[in-house]
């Protein structure tokens, strides 16, 4: 994440910190200050070192003009919090909006279990969850930034060329395993109603439901991504790329577009079953741990036939499944559905 921080510093934070907390003037004998015509310069002991060998961004004078230099731990903490929060929100809003416009089938909004004002409620929940989630996440990233993880830059710094290719499937396998058990734990009756129920409010989710969590729920399921580089080596640029991919994947499994009935990948079809039937398909990327843990429920073939899955007959089947399992998981249904006549199932 030091790459993202360097870019943010270069183009934004250097100027903000220099304005908000300007550095003291350099001492009279500071180099270039002996000239009578020299302009006053600020003094900073910080020295620029690129975050990665692949990108060099020569700092402007603003980088040396704040009382909080780039390597100050307080500045890094605040900057990382803002990056995780604002960059996460930007990716969420851009990708979710594009998915909603170009992929999400608007006919889903006629489903009898689609909530009143659901899209606005999804966005509101996501926006309220992101700041506390970011506050809980940035300390882990700060430890990575300050050298306590196994993040590396070039192949020469890592285990070798072979690992450059192995690290991505290893990351997927590790996080898939961890998230399965964390997610399944969140369905424990003692935990579910307090932490995970807000995300299950959406029986027929839209892409905007992807980040609509209780903050502790979202943090718990995101923690394995940041834990990985403390256990295994991970290349810095790949780390940033995986951060983007994870956000994109989370949106994609909530978009309602069932591309293919793949028995290995836990795609949108599998995850839609999780929202309808609650106690199935906890996995994030694959169906492996659901199969091992006995919680796998295969999507029906009809789910991949648009002319069938958008019929009231199919919707009624989903409603029956949802309402039966809901009694066991939640008891009473406190959701407020749209009462429009067009939403009634015949």
C-alpha positions in Angstrom: 0.0 0.0 0.0 3.1 2.3 0.2 2.7 2.7 -3.6 -0.8 4.1 -3.3 0.4 6.3 -0.4 3.3 7.7 -2.5 1.0 8.5 -5.4 -1.5 10.2 -3.0 1.3 12.1 -1.3 2.7 13.3 -4.6 -0.5 14.6 -6.1 -2.6 15.6 -3.0 -1.4 15.0 0.5 1.9 16.9 0.2 0.1 20.1 -0.6 -2.6 19.6 2.1 -0.1 18.9 4.9 2.2 21.8 3.7 -0.8 24.1 3.9 -2.3 22.8 7.1 1.0 22.2 9.1 3.8 24.2 7.4 7.4 23.4 8.4 9.7 25.8 10.2 12.1 27.9 8.1 15.5 26.4 7.5 18.4 27.5 9.7 20.6 30.3 8.3 23.4 28.0 7.4 21.2 25.5 5.5 22.7 24.9 2.0 21.8 27.7 -0.5 20.7 30.0 2.3 24.0 31.9 2.4 23.2 33.7 -0.8 21.6 37.1 -0.2 19.2 36.5 -3.1 18.1 33.0 -1.9 14.5 32.5 -1.1 13.6 31.2 2.3 13.3 27.4 2.3 11.8 25.0 4.8 13.9 22.4 6.5 13.1 18.6 6.5 15.2 15.6 7.4 13.0 13.3 5.3 14.7 11.9 2.1 12.8 10.6 -0.8 13.0 6.8 -1.6 10.7 5.4 -4.2 8.1 2.9 -2.9 8.8 0.6 -5.8 11.6 0.3 -8.4 8.9 0.4 -11.1 7.7 4.0 -10.5 9.7 7.1 -9.6 7.8 10.3 -8.7 10.2 13.1 -7.9 8.8 15.0 -5.0 7.8 18.7 -5.3 8.9 21.3 -2.8 5.6 20.7 -1.0 6.9 17.3 0.1 9.5 19.1 2.2 7.3 21.9 3.4 5.2 20.3 6.2 6.0 19.8 9.9 4.8 16.3 9.3 7.1 14.6 6.8 6.0 11.7 4.7 7.6 9.2 7.1 5.8 10.6 10.2 3.7 7.9 11.8 0.8 10.2 12.6 0.7 11.5 9.0 0.9 8.0 7.6 -1.9 6.8 9.9 -4.2 9.6 8.8 -3.3 9.3 5.2 -3.8 5.5 5.1 -7.2 5.9 6.8 -8.3 8.4 4.1 -6.9 6.2 1.3 -8.7 3.1 2.5 -11.9 5.0 3.1 -12.0 7.3 0.0 -10.3 5.0 -2.5 -12.5 2.1 -1.3 -15.6 4.3 -1.6 -14.5 5.5 -5.1 -14.1 1.9 -6.3 -17.3 0.8 -4.8 -19.4 3.7 -6.2 -17.8 3.5 -9.7 -17.8 -0.2 -10.2 -21.2 -0.8 -8.6 -22.7 2.0 -10.7 -21.2 0.6 -13.9 -22.5 -2.8 -12.9 -25.9 -1.5 -12.1 -26.2 0.4 -15.4 -24.7 -2.2 -17.8 -25.2 -5.6 -16.0 -27.8 -5.7 -13.3 -31.3 -6.7 -14.7 -33.7 -4.0 -13.5 -36.6 -6.5 -13.7 -35.2 -7.9 -10.4 -36.7 -4.8 -8.7 -40.1 -6.4 -9.4 -39.2 -9.4 -7.3 -41.6 -9.8 -4.3 -38.6 -9.8 -1.9 -37.0 -6.6 -3.3 -37.3 -4.0 -0.5 -38.9 -0.6 -0.5 -36.2 2.0 -1.3 -33.6 -0.8 -1.4 -30.9 0.7 -3.5 -30.8 3.9 -1.4 -30.7 1.7 1.8 -27.8 -0.4 0.3 -25.8 2.8 -0.5 -26.5 4.3 2.9 -25.4 1.2 4.7 -22.2 1.0 2.7 -21.4 4.6 3.2 -21.9 4.4 7.0 -19.9 1.2 7.3 -16.8 2.4 5.3 -15.3 4.9 7.8 -15.3 2.6 10.8 -14.1 -0.3 8.6 -11.2 1.9 7.4 -10.4 2.9 10.9 -10.1 -0.7 11.9 -8.1 -1.7 8.8 -5.5 1.1 8.5 -3.4 -0.1 11.6 -2.7 -3.4 9.8 -1.7 -1.6 6.7 0.5 0.8 8.7 2.4 -2.2 10.0 2.9 -3.4 6.4 4.1 0.1 5.5 6.6 0.2 8.3 8.2 -3.1 7.3 6.6 -5.7 9.5 5.1 -7.7 6.7 6.7 -9.8 3.9 5.8 -7.5 1.1 8.6 -7.3 -1.5 9.3 -5.2 -4.5 11.3 -6.9 -7.3 11.8 -10.6 -8.0 15.3 -10.3 -6.6 13.8 -9.3 -3.3 11.4 -12.2 -3.2 11.6 -16.0 -3.1 12.2 -16.2 -6.9 10.6 -16.0 -10.3 8.5 -19.2 -9.5 6.9 -17.4 -6.6 5.9 -14.4 -8.7 3.4 -16.8 -10.4 2.5 -18.8 -7.4 1.6 -15.9 -5.1 -1.8 -15.1 -6.7 -3.3 -18.6 -6.6 -1.8 -19.0 -3.0 -3.5 -15.7 -2.0 -6.8 -16.9 -3.5 -6.6 -20.2 -1.7 -5.6 -18.8 1.7 -8.3 -16.0 1.7 -10.9 -18.4 0.4 -10.2 -20.8 3.3 -10.2 -18.0 5.9 -13.3 -16.2 4.7 -15.3 -19.4 4.4 -14.9 -20.1 8.1 -15.2 -16.4 9.2 -18.4 -16.1 7.1 -19.8 -19.4 8.5 -19.0 -18.2 12.0 -20.9 -15.0 11.3 -24.0 -17.2 10.8 -23.8 -18.6 14.3 -27.1 -17.6 16.0 -25.3 -15.6 18.7 -23.4 -13.5 16.1 -25.7 -13.4 13.1 -28.4 -11.0 14.4 -25.9 -8.6 15.8 -23.3 -8.5 13.0 -24.3 -10.3 9.8 -28.0 -9.7 9.5 -27.6 -6.2 8.1 -26.0 -7.7 4.9 -28.7 -10.3 4.7 -31.4 -7.6 4.7 -31.0 -7.8 0.9 -32.7 -11.0 -0.3 -32.4 -9.9 -3.9 -29.2 -7.8 -3.8 -28.1 -5.2 -6.3 -24.4 -4.4 -6.9 -24.7 -1.6 -4.3 -25.3 -4.4 -1.6 -21.7 -5.6 -2.1 -20.3 -3.4 0.6 -23.5 -2.9 2.7 -22.2 -4.6 5.8 -22.1 -4.0 9.5 -18.6 -2.5 10.0 -17.3 -5.4 12.2 -18.7 -7.9 9.6 -17.0 -6.2 6.7 -13.7 -5.9 8.7 -13.8 -9.5 9.7 -14.3 -10.8 6.2 -11.6 -8.4 4.8 -9.0 -9.2 7.4 -7.6 -12.3 5.7 -6.5 -10.1 2.7 -4.3 -8.0 5.0 -3.2 -11.0 7.1 -1.8 -12.8 4.1 1.4 -10.7 3.6 2.4 -11.2 7.2 2.5 -15.0 6.7 3.5 -15.2 3.0 5.6 -13.0 0.7 3.6 -10.8 -1.6 4.8 -8.4 -4.3 3.8 -4.8 -3.7 2.2 -4.1 -7.1 0.3 -7.4 -7.0 -0.9 -6.4 -3.5 -2.5 -3.2 -4.9 -3.9 -5.1 -7.9 -5.5 -7.7 -5.6 -7.1 -4.9 -3.5 -8.8 -3.6 -6.6 -9.7 -7.1 -7.7 -11.3 -8.0 -4.4 -13.5 -5.0 -4.5 -14.5 -5.8 -8.1 -15.2 -9.4 -7.3 -17.4 -8.5 -4.3 -19.5 -6.3 -6.6 -19.6 -9.0 -9.3 -21.1 -11.7 -7.1 -23.9 -9.4 -6.2 -24.8 -8.2 -9.7 -27.4 -10.9 -10.4 -25.8 -11.9 -13.7 -25.4 -15.7 -13.7 -22.8 -16.2 -16.4 -22.0 -19.9 -16.2 -22.8 -22.8 -14.0 -19.2 -23.5 -13.0 -18.9 -26.2 -10.3 -15.7 -24.7 -8.9 -16.2 -20.9 -9.0 -18.4 -19.3 -6.4 -20.0 -16.8 -8.7 -23.1 -14.6 -8.6 -25.5 -17.6 -8.9 -24.0 -19.4 -5.9 -23.9 -16.2 -3.9 -27.5 -15.4 -4.7 -28.5 -18.7 -3.2 -26.7 -17.6 0.0 -28.9 -14.5 0.2 -32.0 -16.5 -0.4 -31.3 -19.7 1.5 -29.0 -18.2 4.2 -27.1 -21.3 5.4 -25.4 -22.3 2.1 -22.5 -21.2 -0.1 -20.4 -19.3 2.4 -17.3 -19.3 0.1 -15.8 -16.2 -1.5 -14.0 -17.4 -4.6 -14.6 -21.2 -4.9 -17.0 -23.8 -3.8 -14.3 -26.0 -2.3 -14.8 -25.4 1.4 -18.6 -25.4 1.0 -18.3 -28.9 -0.4 -15.9 -30.0 2.3 -18.0 -28.3 5.0 -21.3 -29.7 3.7 -22.8 -26.3 3.0 -22.8 -26.3 -0.8 -26.0 -25.9 -2.7 -25.7 -26.0 -6.4 -27.5 -23.5 -8.6 -30.4 -24.9 -10.5 -30.2 -24.9 -14.3 -33.2 -22.6 -14.5 -31.1 -19.8 -12.9 -29.1 -19.6 -16.1 -32.1 -19.3 -18.4 -33.2 -15.7 -18.3 -36.6 -16.4 -19.7 -37.2 -18.7 -16.7 -35.4 -17.0 -13.8 -37.4 -13.8 -14.2 -40.8 -15.5 -14.2 -43.2 -15.2 -11.3 -43.2 -19.0 -11.0 -39.5 -19.1 -10.4 -39.7 -16.2 -8.0 -42.4 -18.0 -6.0 -40.1 -21.0 -5.6 -37.4 -18.6 -4.2 -39.9 -17.0 -1.9 -40.9 -20.4 -0.5 -37.3 -21.4 0.1 -36.4 -18.1 1.7 -39.4 -17.9 4.0 -39.0 -21.5 5.2 -35.3 -21.0 6.2 -35.9 -17.5 7.5 -38.1 -18.9 10.3 -35.1 -20.9 11.5 -32.5 -18.2 11.0 -34.3 -15.0 12.0 -37.7 -15.9 13.2 -39.9 -13.0 12.3 -39.2 -11.1 9.0 -38.9 -7.4 9.9 -38.0 -6.3 6.3 -40.3 -3.8 4.6 -41.2 -4.9 1.1 -42.6 -2.8 -1.7 -46.4 -3.3 -1.6 -47.0 -2.4 -5.3 -49.4 -4.7 -7.1 -46.7 -5.4 -9.8 -44.6 -7.0 -7.1 -47.1 -9.6 -6.1 -46.4 -13.2 -7.1 -49.3 -14.8 -8.9 
